[in-house]
Amino acid sequence: AQTVTQSQPEMSVQEAETVTLSCTYDTSESDYYLFWYKQPPSRQMILVIRQEAYKQQNATENRFSVNFQKAAKSFSLKISDSQLGDAAMYFCAYGSWGKLQFGAGTQVVVTP
Amino acid sequence: GAVVSQHPSWVICKSGTSVKIECRSLDFQATTMFWYRQFPKQSLMLMATSNEGSKATYEQGVEKDKFLINHASLTLSTLTVTSAHPEDSSFYICSARPGSTGELFFGEGSRLTVL
């Protein structure tokens, strides 16, 4: 069975600073996807970034980047130049054939 | 991007009644949709995989007779919570994906409150 672990219940960051969210997962499969989703107070799940397991290059989307370590089964998210709008719950997710297994989430608080 | 819409966005019902939640893919066809449940301040838990034209596949521990799923067309899946009880109160979220890509698109969610 796959499990996804987010060990940080909450992270606080000042505007314009950088914060890194950790995520580890456990799987015996070799072909899968990893995701970071953002859930603001509206509860709408928003895809932040996606990583295919077969790609060694770390995915990047503007201010968001990941550090994917396949052997260590680690998938951390770095938010650079944090903005007030980044405040939300962030979920790490593992997926194969469309089904997603989510971590417990990390609440990101952005302070002015 | 692809759009997935849920209706209703919130519903209040009396204990013992049944409630139906719809999930529609607005601009793509989805042979597979997924239903998740989220309790307050908790993560999303996959309940079942909805397959167009066939029976849904339920995750372990999910009562199939309590949570009826129907996927009658390529753009619509419904979740019916039967004989609802207060412990069924939760946030229900559906998702769907176009084609065979790994990306899922999520609906806005439906908040169910059972009195």
Interface residues (C-beta under 8 A of the other chain):
Chain A: Y33 F35 S42 R43 Q44 M45 L47 R50 E52 F91 G95 G98 K99 L100 Q101 F102 G103 A104 G105
Chain B: T32 F34 Q38 Q42 S43 L44 M45 L46 T49 F91 I93 S95 R97 G102 E103 L104 F106 E108 G109 R111
